[in-house]
Amino acid sequence: MALYSLAVRHIKTALLGAIALGFLVSPSLADTLKDAMALAYQGNPNLLAARAQLRATDENVPIALSGWRPTLRLNGQIQRNRSENKIFAGGGVGQVVTGGVYQRTSESVGVQFTQPVFRGFRTISQTAQARNRVAAQRALLEATESQVLLQVSTAYLDVLQNQAVVNLRMNNVQVLTRQLEATNDRFRVGEITRTDVAQSEANLAGAKASLVQAEGALQQARSTYQNVVGKAPENLVRPDLPSFLPDSLQAAIDIAIAENPSYLAADYNALAANEAISLARSDLLPSIQIVGSYNKGWNTVADKSRSENVSAVAQVSVPIYQAGAEYARLRQSKHTAGQQRLLADQARLDARNFATAAWENLQATTAAIQSFQSQVSANEIALEGVQREAEVGARTVLDVLEEEQRLLNSRVNLVQAQRDQVVAAYQLLSAMGMLSGADMALDVPTYDYESYFDDVEYQLFGGGVPSINE
């Protein structure tokens, strides 16, 4: 019995070591969740690509505004003419009476100025459509940012969870190894049977297999973390729940249907589709433009001749019939606008559903944590009791092994529930459109998409663009 009591003390020490190793990490030496988010915010390729896509979409506005502006074109031409005339005697062939070769090089230059006056409201519709598309792309950028930060938080917590499970299972192997040694000692002195030894050996083999599986899951989680964040995880520390969660389900829904970026993007796309109707209708309206030109030529009519021409023309074009294509485009744009509005309605319903699901998941995991904590405490008491009873022969080795397995399972379940609770909290923030670099107060400069738009909105010249990584 003295051998068994000594083994029990070693087991308790190992279990306490497992808890400390799995959950206590010095924050000063750890990569916090905000640190991981900041790295992804600055370097995640998907997020950088979404910013580049927004900058490309911004350019649709100056493209549309160019419909108000004139065009100026310079034309030049150099032409070499050569002609040869021969007159034959008597109209026959063979004897040339007179003739000659004439050569002349003519040159001309001209400037043409075209100013649109009325384009059937096309420019107004194009500009409004472009601005709505920019707003939609901004919302999509926010959705991508939220998705990336949610991936970071999920990957971060997956590493923590799997590391804690590995620690628990590793220490369980150590516990069962010591227990097997104690069991063999007791078998040698005749306190227990060979069956007890076999049971201990079987449990140890199963624990080793579970440890290998847990280590594999940890390596996969670490790989996912590096893929999203951009660096391998080092000394992660379990984060607290976000402090700005809503107080009720209805509050979460109200925020989600007003701020969810996917819904906002769909709504702006629907507005852009409405402008496409006006754009298609402009094909049925007249257009007016003023064309001014100046042309000067040398040797254009004869050698040493000069010509000069200045003109100003007001051109009016009234479409009468264009083979019916313009009416087909108008009908098509109306159908597309209806489709986009339905998609926006569905996106609103999806935002409500996502917020509801995340809220309920958060409540469920919070309740589960309390239950698992109670279960762990109860299993700890039960294990201690079973161990004491085994010391006096009232319990078998199998009883102790089964109770240890129950305690291990409850601790693993608690670790998983703690992970699920924090992930559900960030899923809720994402559904409400509140998971961004600014919302999380990351210690990095916030991407300013207004700055680039302001630079190019009315820009008349220049083809320089910022780096793709900016």
The 8 nearest C-alpha neighbors of each residue, nearest first, counted from 0:
[[1, 3, 2, 390, 4, 391, 185, 190],
 [2, 0, 4, 3, 5, 390, 6, 185],
 [3, 1, 5, 0, 4, 6, 181, 185],
 [2, 4, 6, 0, 5, 1, 181, 7],
 [5, 3, 7, 1, 6, 2, 0, 8],
 [4, 6, 2, 8, 3, 7, 1, 9],
 [7, 5, 3, 9, 4, 8, 10, 181],
 [6, 8, 10, 4, 9, 5, 3, 11],
 [7, 9, 11, 5, 10, 6, 12, 4],
 [10, 8, 6, 12, 7, 11, 13, 5],
 [9, 11, 7, 13, 174, 8, 12, 6],
 [12, 10, 14, 8, 13, 9, 15, 7],
 [11, 13, 9, 15, 10, 14, 16, 8],
 [14, 12, 16, 10, 11, 15, 9, 170],
 [15, 13, 17, 11, 16, 12, 10, 18],
 [16, 14, 18, 12, 17, 13, 11, 19],
 [15, 17, 13, 19, 14, 18, 20, 12],
 [18, 16, 14, 20, 15, 167, 19, 170],
 [17, 19, 15, 21, 16, 20, 22, 14],
 [18, 20, 16, 23, 17, 21, 22, 15],
 [21, 19, 17, 18, 22, 16, 23, 166],
 [22, 20, 163, 18, 19, 166, 17, 23],
 [21, 23, 19, 20, 18, 24, 163, 237],
 [24, 22, 19, 20, 21, 25, 236, 18],
 [25, 23, 236, 26, 22, 234, 29, 235],
 [24, 26, 27, 28, 29, 23, 236, 234],
 [27, 25, 29, 28, 24, 236, 31, 30],
 [26, 28, 25, 29, 30, 24, 31, 234],
 [29, 27, 26, 25, 234, 30, 24, 235],
 [30, 28, 234, 26, 235, 27, 31, 236],
 [29, 31, 235, 34, 234, 233, 32, 35],
 [32, 30, 34, 33, 29, 236, 235, 35],
 [31, 33, 35, 34, 36, 238, 30, 152],
 [34, 32, 36, 31, 35, 37, 441, 439],
 [35, 33, 31, 37, 32, 36, 30, 38],
 [36, 34, 32, 38, 33, 37, 228, 39],
 [37, 35, 33, 39, 38, 34, 40, 148],
 [36, 38, 40, 34, 35, 39, 441, 33],
 [39, 37, 35, 41, 36, 40, 228, 42],
 [38, 40, 228, 43, 42, 36, 41, 37],
 [41, 39, 37, 38, 42, 36, 43, 436],
 [40, 42, 39, 38, 37, 43, 443, 47],
 [41, 43, 39, 40, 44, 38, 47, 229],
 [42, 44, 39, 46, 45, 40, 47, 41],
 [45, 43, 47, 46, 48, 42, 468, 49],
 [46, 44, 48, 47, 43, 49, 143, 147],
 [45, 47, 49, 48, 43, 44, 144, 143],
 [48, 46, 44, 50, 49, 45, 468, 43],
 [47, 49, 51, 45, 46, 50, 44, 52],
 [50, 48, 52, 46, 51, 47, 140, 45],
 [51, 49, 53, 47, 52, 48, 54, 46],
 [50, 52, 48, 54, 53, 49, 467, 55],
 [53, 51, 49, 55, 50, 54, 48, 56],
 [52, 54, 56, 50, 55, 51, 136, 57],
 [55, 53, 57, 51, 56, 52, 50, 58],
 [54, 56, 52, 53, 57, 58, 51, 59],
 [55, 57, 53, 58, 54, 59, 133, 52],
 [58, 56, 54, 59, 55, 133, 60, 452],
 [57, 59, 56, 60, 55, 61, 62, 54],
 [60, 58, 62, 57, 129, 56, 61, 63],
 [59, 61, 63, 129, 62, 58, 126, 57],
 [62, 60, 64, 456, 63, 58, 59, 457],
 [61, 63, 59, 60, 65, 64, 58, 66],
 [62, 64, 126, 60, 61, 65, 125, 66],
 [65, 63, 61, 66, 62, 67, 60, 126],
 [64, 66, 68, 67, 62, 63, 61, 69],
 [65, 67, 64, 122, 68, 63, 115, 62],
 [68, 66, 65, 64, 115, 122, 69, 116],
 [67, 69, 65, 66, 114, 70, 115, 64],
 [70, 68, 114, 113, 115, 71, 112, 67],
 [69, 71, 113, 112, 72, 114, 68, 111],
 [72, 70, 112, 111, 113, 69, 73, 110],
 [71, 73, 111, 110, 74, 70, 112, 109],
 [72, 74, 110, 109, 111, 75, 71, 108],
 [75, 73, 109, 108, 110, 72, 76, 111],
 [74, 76, 108, 107, 109, 73, 77, 106],
 [75, 77, 107, 106, 108, 78, 74, 105],
 [78, 76, 106, 105, 107, 79, 75, 104],
 [77, 79, 105, 104, 106, 76, 80, 103],
 [80, 78, 104, 103, 105, 81, 77, 102],
 [81, 79, 103, 102, 104, 78, 82, 105],
 [82, 80, 102, 101, 103, 79, 83, 100],
 [83, 81, 101, 100, 102, 84, 80, 99],
 [82, 84, 100, 99, 101, 85, 81, 98],
 [85, 83, 98, 99, 100, 82, 86, 101],
 [86, 84, 98, 97, 87, 99, 95, 83],
 [85, 87, 97, 98, 96, 95, 88, 84],
 [88, 86, 95, 90, 96, 94, 91, 92],
 [89, 87, 90, 96, 94, 91, 95, 86],
 [90, 88, 91, 87, 92, 94, 86, 96],
 [89, 91, 88, 87, 92, 86, 94, 95],
 [92, 90, 89, 87, 88, 93, 94, 86],
 [93, 91, 94, 87, 90, 88, 95, 89],
 [92, 94, 95, 91, 87, 88, 90, 96],
 [95, 93, 87, 88, 92, 96, 91, 86],
 [96, 94, 87, 97, 86, 88, 93, 85],
 [95, 97, 87, 88, 86, 94, 98, 85],
 [96, 98, 86, 95, 85, 99, 87, 84],
 [99, 97, 85, 84, 86, 96, 100, 83],
 [98, 100, 84, 83, 101, 85, 97, 82],
 [99, 101, 83, 82, 84, 102, 81, 98],
 [100, 102, 82, 81, 83, 99, 103, 80],
 [103, 101, 81, 80, 82, 100, 104, 79],
 [102, 104, 80, 79, 105, 302, 81, 101],
 [105, 103, 79, 78, 80, 298, 106, 102],
 [106, 104, 298, 299, 78, 297, 77, 103],
 [105, 107, 77, 297, 296, 76, 78, 298],
 [108, 106, 296, 76, 295, 75, 297, 77],
 [109, 107, 75, 295, 74, 294, 76, 296],
 [108, 110, 294, 74, 293, 73, 295, 75],
 [109, 111, 73, 293, 292, 72, 74, 294],
 [112, 110, 292, 72, 71, 291, 73, 293],
 [111, 113, 71, 291, 290, 70, 292, 72],
 [114, 112, 290, 70, 69, 289, 291, 115],
 [113, 115, 69, 289, 288, 116, 290, 68],
 [116, 114, 288, 117, 287, 289, 67, 113],
 [115, 117, 288, 287, 114, 118, 289, 286],
 [116, 118, 287, 286, 119, 115, 288, 120],
 [119, 117, 286, 120, 121, 287, 116, 122],
 [118, 120, 281, 284, 121, 117, 286, 285],
 [121, 119, 123, 118, 122, 281, 124, 117],
 [122, 120, 124, 119, 278, 118, 123, 281],
 [123, 121, 125, 66, 124, 120, 126, 63],
 [122, 124, 126, 120, 121, 125, 127, 63],
 [125, 123, 127, 121, 122, 126, 278, 274],
 [124, 126, 122, 128, 63, 123, 127, 121],
 [127, 125, 63, 129, 123, 128, 124, 60],
 [128, 126, 130, 124, 129, 125, 123, 131],
 [127, 129, 271, 125, 131, 126, 274, 130],
 [130, 128, 132, 126, 60, 131, 127, 59],
 [129, 131, 133, 127, 132, 128, 126, 60],
 [132, 130, 134, 128, 271, 133, 129, 267],
 [131, 133, 135, 129, 134, 130, 136, 271],
 [132, 134, 130, 136, 131, 135, 57, 56],
 [133, 135, 131, 137, 132, 136, 130, 138],
 [136, 134, 264, 132, 267, 138, 133, 137],
 [137, 135, 139, 133, 138, 134, 53, 132],
 [136, 138, 140, 134, 139, 135, 133, 141],
 [137, 139, 260, 141, 264, 135, 136, 140],
 [140, 138, 142, 136, 141, 137, 264, 143],
 [141, 139, 137, 143, 142, 138, 49, 144],
 [140, 142, 144, 138, 139, 143, 145, 260],
 [143, 141, 139, 145, 260, 140, 144, 261],
 [144, 142, 146, 140, 145, 141, 147, 139],
 [145, 143, 141, 147, 142, 146, 140, 435],
 [144, 146, 142, 434, 148, 143, 435, 147],
 [147, 145, 143, 149, 144, 148, 142, 150],
 [146, 148, 150, 144, 149, 145, 143, 151],
 [149, 147, 151, 145, 150, 146, 36, 144],
 [150, 148, 146, 152, 151, 147, 145, 153],
 [149, 151, 147, 153, 148, 152, 154, 146],
 [152, 150, 148, 154, 149, 153, 155, 227],
 [151, 153, 155, 149, 154, 150, 156, 148],
 [154, 152, 150, 156, 155, 151, 422, 157],
 [153, 155, 157, 224, 151, 156, 152, 150],
 [156, 154, 152, 158, 153, 157, 151, 224],
 [157, 155, 159, 153, 158, 154, 418, 160],
 [156, 158, 154, 160, 159, 155, 220, 153],
 [157, 159, 161, 220, 156, 155, 160, 162],
 [160, 158, 156, 162, 157, 161, 163, 155],
 [159, 161, 157, 163, 162, 158, 156, 414],
 [160, 162, 164, 217, 158, 163, 159, 157],
 [163, 161, 165, 159, 164, 160, 158, 217],
 [162, 164, 21, 166, 160, 161, 165, 159],
 [163, 165, 161, 167, 166, 162, 168, 411],
 [166, 164, 162, 168, 163, 213, 167, 169],
 [167, 165, 163, 169, 164, 168, 21, 17],
 [168, 166, 164, 170, 17, 165, 169, 171],
 [167, 169, 171, 165, 170, 210, 166, 164],
 [170, 168, 166, 172, 171, 167, 165, 210],
 [169, 171, 173, 172, 167, 168, 17, 174],
 [170, 172, 168, 174, 169, 173, 167, 175],
 [173, 171, 175, 169, 170, 174, 206, 176],
 [172, 174, 170, 176, 171, 175, 177, 169],
 [175, 173, 171, 10, 177, 176, 172, 170],
 [174, 176, 178, 172, 177, 173, 203, 179],
 [175, 177, 173, 179, 178, 174, 172, 180],
 [178, 176, 180, 174, 179, 175, 181, 173],
 [177, 179, 175, 181, 180, 176, 182, 174],
 [180, 178, 182, 176, 181, 177, 199, 175],
 [179, 181, 177, 183, 178, 182, 184, 176],
 [182, 180, 184, 178, 179, 183, 185, 3],
 [181, 183, 179, 185, 184, 180, 196, 178],
 [184, 182, 186, 180, 185, 181, 179, 187],
 [183, 185, 181, 187, 182, 186, 180, 188],
 [184, 186, 182, 190, 188, 183, 187, 191],
 [187, 185, 183, 189, 191, 184, 188, 190],
 [186, 188, 184, 185, 189, 183, 190, 191],
 [187, 189, 185, 186, 190, 184, 191, 183],
 [188, 190, 186, 187, 191, 185, 192, 184],
 [191, 189, 185, 186, 188, 192, 187, 0],
 [192, 190, 186, 189, 185, 195, 193, 182],
 [193, 191, 194, 195, 186, 196, 190, 189],
 [192, 194, 196, 195, 197, 186, 191, 198],
 [193, 195, 197, 192, 196, 198, 191, 199],
 [196, 194, 198, 193, 197, 192, 396, 199],
 [195, 197, 193, 199, 194, 198, 182, 200],
 [198, 196, 200, 194, 199, 195, 201, 193],
 [197, 199, 195, 201, 196, 200, 194, 202],
 [200, 198, 196, 202, 197, 201, 179, 203],
 [199, 201, 197, 203, 198, 202, 204, 196],
 [202, 200, 198, 204, 203, 199, 197, 205],
 [201, 203, 205, 199, 204, 200, 206, 198],
 [202, 204, 206, 200, 205, 201, 175, 199],
 [205, 203, 201, 207, 206, 202, 200, 208],
 [206, 204, 202, 208, 203, 207, 209, 201],
 [207, 205, 203, 209, 208, 204, 172, 202],
 [208, 206, 210, 204, 205, 209, 172, 203],
 [207, 209, 205, 211, 210, 206, 204, 212],
 [210, 208, 206, 212, 207, 211, 213, 205],
 [209, 211, 207, 213, 208, 168, 212, 214],
 [210, 212, 214, 208, 209, 213, 215, 207],
 [213, 211, 215, 209, 210, 214, 216, 208],
 [214, 212, 210, 216, 215, 165, 211, 209],
 [215, 213, 217, 211, 216, 212, 165, 210],
 [214, 216, 212, 218, 217, 213, 211, 219],
 [215, 217, 213, 219, 214, 218, 220, 212],
 [218, 216, 214, 161, 220, 215, 219, 221],
 [217, 219, 221, 215, 220, 216, 222, 214],
 [218, 220, 222, 216, 217, 221, 223, 215],
 [221, 219, 217, 223, 158, 218, 222, 157],
 [222, 220, 224, 218, 219, 223, 158, 217],
 [221, 223, 219, 225, 224, 220, 218, 226],
 [224, 222, 226, 220, 221, 225, 219, 227],
 [223, 225, 154, 221, 227, 222, 226, 228],
 [224, 226, 230, 231, 229, 222, 228, 223],
 [225, 227, 223, 224, 229, 228, 222, 230],
 [226, 228, 224, 225, 229, 151, 223, 43],
 [229, 227, 39, 225, 230, 224, 226, 38],
 [228, 230, 225, 226, 227, 39, 38, 231],
 [231, 229, 225, 228, 232, 224, 226, 227],
 [230, 232, 225, 233, 221, 224, 229, 222],
 [233, 231, 230, 221, 235, 234, 224, 225],
 [232, 234, 235, 30, 231, 29, 28, 230],
 [235, 233, 29, 30, 236, 28, 232, 24],
 [236, 234, 30, 29, 233, 31, 237, 159],
 [235, 237, 24, 29, 31, 238, 26, 234],
 [236, 238, 235, 239, 159, 156, 22, 31],
 [239, 237, 236, 32, 240, 31, 421, 156],
 [240, 238, 241, 237, 421, 242, 236, 32],
 [239, 241, 421, 242, 238, 424, 420, 425],
 [242, 240, 243, 244, 239, 424, 425, 421],
 [241, 243, 244, 240, 239, 245, 424, 439],
 [244, 242, 241, 245, 428, 240, 246, 433],
 [243, 245, 242, 241, 246, 428, 424, 427],
 [246, 244, 247, 251, 250, 243, 248, 249],
 [245, 247, 244, 250, 248, 251, 249, 243],
 [248, 246, 250, 249, 245, 251, 358, 252],
 [247, 249, 251, 250, 252, 358, 355, 246],
 [250, 248, 252, 251, 247, 253, 246, 254],
 [249, 251, 253, 247, 248, 252, 245, 254],
 [250, 252, 248, 254, 249, 253, 245, 255],
 [253, 251, 255, 249, 254, 250, 351, 354],
 [254, 252, 250, 255, 251, 256, 249, 257],
 [253, 255, 257, 251, 252, 431, 256, 258],
 [254, 256, 431, 259, 252, 258, 257, 253],
 [257, 255, 253, 254, 347, 350, 258, 259],
 [256, 258, 254, 255, 259, 253, 263, 431],
 [257, 259, 255, 432, 254, 256, 260, 431],
 [258, 260, 432, 255, 431, 262, 261, 430],
 [261, 259, 138, 263, 142, 262, 432, 258],
 [260, 262, 264, 263, 259, 142, 265, 139],
 [261, 263, 346, 265, 347, 260, 264, 259],
 [262, 264, 260, 266, 265, 261, 138, 267],
 [263, 265, 135, 138, 261, 267, 262, 266],
 [266, 264, 343, 268, 262, 263, 267, 269],
 [267, 265, 263, 343, 269, 268, 264, 262],
 [268, 266, 270, 135, 264, 269, 131, 265],
 [269, 267, 271, 265, 270, 266, 135, 272],
 [268, 270, 339, 272, 340, 266, 267, 271],
 [271, 269, 267, 273, 272, 268, 266, 131],
 [270, 272, 128, 268, 274, 131, 273, 269],
 [271, 273, 336, 275, 269, 270, 274, 268],
 [274, 272, 270, 275, 271, 336, 276, 269],
 [275, 273, 271, 276, 277, 272, 128, 124],
 [274, 276, 278, 272, 273, 277, 332, 279],
 [277, 275, 279, 332, 274, 278, 273, 333],
 [278, 276, 280, 274, 279, 275, 124, 281],
 [277, 279, 275, 281, 276, 280, 121, 124],
 [278, 280, 329, 276, 281, 277, 282, 328],
 [279, 281, 277, 282, 278, 283, 329, 276],
 [280, 282, 119, 284, 283, 278, 279, 121],
 [283, 281, 280, 284, 279, 325, 119, 278],
 [284, 282, 281, 280, 318, 285, 325, 119],
 [285, 283, 119, 281, 282, 286, 318, 317],
 [286, 284, 317, 316, 119, 318, 283, 287],
 [285, 287, 118, 117, 316, 315, 119, 317],
 [288, 286, 315, 117, 116, 314, 115, 316],
 [287, 289, 115, 116, 314, 114, 313, 290],
 [290, 288, 313, 114, 312, 113, 314, 115],
 [289, 291, 113, 312, 112, 311, 313, 114],
 [292, 290, 311, 112, 310, 111, 312, 113],
 [291, 293, 111, 310, 110, 309, 112, 311],
 [292, 294, 309, 110, 109, 308, 111, 310],
 [295, 293, 109, 308, 108, 307, 110, 309],
 [296, 294, 307, 108, 107, 306, 109, 308],
 [295, 297, 107, 306, 106, 305, 299, 108],
 [296, 298, 305, 106, 299, 105, 304, 107],
 [299, 297, 105, 304, 302, 303, 301, 300],
 [298, 300, 105, 297, 301, 296, 304, 106],
 [301, 299, 298, 304, 302, 305, 297, 105],
 [302, 300, 298, 304, 299, 303, 103, 305],
 [301, 303, 298, 304, 103, 300, 299, 104],
 [304, 302, 298, 301, 305, 297, 299, 300],
 [305, 303, 298, 301, 302, 297, 300, 299],
 [304, 306, 297, 296, 298, 303, 299, 307],
 [307, 305, 296, 295, 297, 308, 304, 299],
 [306, 308, 295, 294, 296, 305, 309, 293],
 [307, 309, 294, 293, 295, 310, 306, 292],
 [310, 308, 293, 292, 294, 307, 311, 291],
 [311, 309, 292, 291, 312, 293, 308, 290],
 [312, 310, 291, 290, 292, 313, 309, 289],
 [311, 313, 290, 289, 314, 291, 310, 288],
 [314, 312, 289, 288, 290, 315, 311, 287],
 [313, 315, 288, 287, 289, 312, 316, 290],
 [314, 316, 287, 286, 317, 313, 288, 285],
 [317, 315, 286, 285, 318, 287, 314, 288],
 [316, 318, 285, 319, 315, 286, 284, 283],
 [319, 317, 320, 283, 285, 316, 284, 321],
 [320, 318, 317, 321, 283, 284, 285, 316],
 [319, 321, 322, 318, 323, 283, 325, 324],
 [320, 322, 323, 324, 319, 325, 318, 326],
 [321, 323, 324, 320, 325, 326, 319, 327],
 [324, 322, 321, 326, 325, 327, 320, 328],
 [325, 323, 327, 326, 322, 328, 321, 329],
 [324, 326, 328, 327, 323, 282, 329, 321],
 [327, 325, 329, 328, 324, 323, 330, 280],
 [326, 328, 324, 330, 329, 325, 331, 323],
 [327, 329, 331, 325, 326, 330, 332, 279],
 [328, 330, 326, 279, 332, 331, 327, 276],
 [331, 329, 333, 327, 332, 328, 326, 334],
 [330, 332, 328, 334, 329, 333, 327, 335],
 [331, 333, 335, 329, 276, 334, 330, 275],
 [334, 332, 336, 330, 335, 331, 276, 337],
 [333, 335, 337, 331, 336, 332, 338, 330],
 [334, 336, 338, 332, 337, 333, 339, 331],
 [337, 335, 272, 333, 339, 338, 273, 334],
 [338, 336, 334, 340, 335, 339, 333, 341],
 [337, 339, 335, 341, 336, 340, 334, 342],
 [340, 338, 269, 342, 336, 341, 337, 335],
 [339, 341, 343, 269, 337, 342, 338, 336],
 [342, 340, 344, 338, 343, 339, 345, 337],
 [341, 343, 339, 345, 340, 344, 346, 338],
 [342, 344, 265, 346, 340, 266, 341, 345],
 [345, 343, 341, 347, 342, 346, 340, 348],
 [344, 346, 348, 342, 347, 343, 349, 341],
 [347, 345, 262, 349, 343, 348, 344, 342],
 [346, 348, 350, 344, 345, 349, 262, 256],
 [347, 349, 345, 351, 346, 350, 352, 344],
 [350, 348, 346, 352, 351, 347, 353, 345],
 [351, 349, 347, 353, 352, 348, 255, 256],
 [352, 350, 348, 354, 349, 252, 353, 256],
 [351, 353, 349, 355, 350, 354, 356, 348],
 [354, 352, 350, 356, 355, 351, 430, 349],
 [353, 355, 357, 430, 351, 352, 356, 427],
 [354, 356, 352, 358, 353, 357, 359, 351],
 [355, 357, 353, 359, 358, 354, 360, 352],
 [358, 356, 427, 360, 354, 355, 359, 423],
 [359, 357, 361, 355, 360, 356, 354, 427],
 [360, 358, 362, 356, 361, 357, 363, 355],
 [359, 361, 357, 363, 358, 362, 356, 423],
 [362, 360, 358, 423, 364, 359, 363, 420],
 [361, 363, 359, 365, 360, 364, 366, 358],
 [364, 362, 360, 366, 365, 361, 359, 367],
 [363, 365, 367, 420, 361, 366, 362, 416],
 [366, 364, 362, 368, 367, 363, 361, 420],
 [365, 367, 363, 369, 364, 368, 362, 370],
 [366, 368, 364, 370, 369, 365, 371, 363],
 [369, 367, 371, 365, 370, 366, 416, 372],
 [368, 370, 372, 366, 367, 371, 373, 365],
 [371, 369, 367, 373, 368, 372, 374, 366],
 [370, 372, 374, 368, 373, 413, 369, 367],
 [373, 371, 375, 369, 374, 370, 368, 376],
 [374, 372, 370, 376, 371, 375, 377, 369],
 [373, 375, 371, 377, 372, 376, 378, 370],
 [376, 374, 378, 372, 373, 377, 409, 371],
 [375, 377, 379, 373, 374, 378, 372, 380],
 [376, 378, 374, 380, 379, 375, 381, 373],
 [379, 377, 381, 375, 406, 380, 376, 382],
 [380, 378, 376, 382, 377, 381, 375, 383],
 [381, 379, 377, 383, 378, 382, 384, 376],
 [380, 382, 378, 384, 379, 383, 385, 377],
 [383, 381, 385, 379, 384, 380, 402, 378],
 [382, 384, 386, 380, 381, 385, 387, 379],
 [383, 385, 381, 387, 382, 386, 388, 380],
 [386, 384, 388, 382, 387, 383, 389, 399],
 [385, 387, 389, 383, 384, 388, 382, 399],
 [388, 386, 390, 384, 389, 385, 383, 391],
 [387, 389, 385, 393, 390, 386, 391, 394],
 [390, 388, 394, 392, 386, 391, 393, 387],
 [391, 389, 387, 388, 392, 0, 386, 3],
 [390, 392, 389, 388, 393, 387, 0, 394],
 [391, 393, 389, 394, 390, 388, 395, 0],
 [392, 394, 388, 389, 391, 395, 390, 385],
 [395, 393, 389, 392, 388, 398, 385, 396],
 [394, 396, 398, 397, 389, 399, 393, 392],
 [397, 395, 399, 398, 195, 400, 394, 389],
 [396, 398, 400, 395, 399, 401, 198, 195],
 [399, 397, 395, 401, 396, 400, 394, 402],
 [398, 400, 396, 402, 397, 401, 385, 403],
 [401, 399, 397, 403, 402, 398, 396, 404],
 [400, 402, 404, 398, 403, 399, 397, 405],
 [403, 401, 405, 399, 404, 400, 382, 398],
 [402, 404, 400, 406, 405, 401, 399, 407],
 [405, 403, 407, 401, 402, 406, 408, 400],
 [406, 404, 402, 408, 403, 407, 409, 401],
 [405, 407, 403, 409, 378, 404, 408, 375],
 [406, 408, 404, 410, 405, 409, 403, 411],
 [409, 407, 411, 405, 410, 406, 412, 404],
 [408, 410, 412, 406, 411, 407, 375, 413],
 [411, 409, 413, 407, 412, 408, 375, 406],
 [410, 412, 408, 414, 413, 409, 164, 407],
 [413, 411, 409, 415, 410, 414, 408, 416],
 [414, 412, 410, 416, 371, 411, 415, 368],
 [415, 413, 411, 417, 412, 416, 160, 410],
 [414, 416, 418, 412, 413, 417, 419, 160],
 [417, 415, 419, 413, 418, 414, 368, 364],
 [418, 416, 420, 414, 415, 419, 413, 368],
 [417, 419, 415, 416, 420, 421, 156, 422],
 [420, 418, 416, 422, 417, 421, 423, 415],
 [421, 419, 364, 423, 417, 418, 422, 361],
 [420, 422, 424, 423, 418, 419, 240, 425],
 [421, 423, 419, 425, 424, 420, 153, 426],
 [424, 422, 426, 361, 420, 421, 425, 357],
 [425, 423, 421, 427, 422, 426, 361, 420],
 [424, 426, 428, 422, 427, 423, 429, 149],
 [427, 425, 423, 429, 424, 428, 357, 422],
 [426, 428, 357, 430, 424, 425, 429, 354],
 [427, 429, 425, 433, 431, 434, 426, 430],
 [428, 430, 426, 434, 432, 427, 431, 145],
 [431, 429, 427, 354, 428, 432, 353, 255],
 [430, 432, 255, 428, 259, 429, 433, 254],
 [433, 431, 259, 429, 258, 430, 260, 434],
 [434, 432, 428, 431, 429, 438, 435, 430],
 [435, 433, 429, 145, 428, 432, 438, 439],
 [436, 434, 438, 437, 145, 433, 439, 144],
 [435, 437, 439, 438, 441, 440, 445, 40],
 [436, 438, 440, 435, 439, 445, 441, 434],
 [439, 437, 435, 440, 436, 434, 433, 441],
 [438, 440, 436, 437, 441, 435, 434, 33],
 [441, 439, 437, 438, 436, 442, 443, 435],
 [442, 440, 439, 443, 436, 37, 33, 437],
 [441, 443, 440, 37, 444, 34, 33, 436],
 [442, 444, 441, 445, 37, 41, 40, 436],
 [445, 443, 446, 442, 441, 447, 41, 436],
 [446, 444, 447, 443, 437, 436, 441, 40],
 [445, 447, 448, 444, 469, 436, 50, 41],
 [448, 446, 449, 450, 445, 451, 444, 452],
 [447, 449, 450, 451, 446, 452, 54, 50],
 [450, 448, 452, 447, 451, 453, 454, 446],
 [449, 451, 453, 448, 452, 447, 454, 455],
 [452, 450, 454, 453, 449, 448, 455, 54],
 [453, 451, 449, 454, 455, 450, 456, 57],
 [452, 454, 450, 451, 456, 455, 449, 457],
 [455, 453, 451, 452, 456, 450, 458, 457],
 [454, 456, 458, 452, 457, 453, 451, 61],
 [457, 455, 61, 453, 452, 458, 454, 60],
 [458, 456, 455, 61, 459, 454, 64, 453],
 [457, 459, 455, 456, 460, 454, 61, 461],
 [460, 458, 457, 461, 455, 61, 65, 456],
 [461, 459, 458, 462, 457, 455, 463, 61],
 [462, 460, 463, 459, 458, 464, 455, 454],
 [461, 463, 464, 460, 459, 458, 455, 465],
 [462, 464, 461, 465, 460, 466, 455, 454],
 [463, 465, 462, 466, 467, 461, 54, 451],
 [466, 464, 467, 469, 463, 468, 451, 51],
 [465, 467, 468, 469, 464, 51, 463, 47],
 [466, 468, 469, 51, 465, 47, 48, 50],
 [469, 467, 466, 47, 42, 465, 48, 51],
 [468, 466, 467, 465, 47, 50, 51, 446]]
